[in-house]
Amino acid sequence: MNINIKVYLHAKGTKFLQSGSFPVPNADFKKEPDWTAAIAAYEWIQQIKNNYAASEDFRIDQVVYNDDNDITKLVKKCKA
């Protein structure tokens, strides 16, 4: 199944939004939808971060999936 993810980020002094649709394993999503979405979002954010040459001020402001499910705290736990 696919989920829609929106990430609100900050890098190089600028705030920006990235959004996209991502495949996630059906069984995992049914068991733990927020955590499954957070892992997909985290992996994507790492790709975005690499594209921005790991800006020193890079930060995650907010992460939402399927329009209204805020998973910002879970995504930040992924990197802890």
Secondary structure, DSSP 8 states (H G I E B T S, - for coil): -EEEEEEEEEETTEEEEEEEEEE--HHHHHH-HHHHHHHHHHHHHHHHHHHTTT-TT-EEEEEEETTTEE-HHHHHHHT-
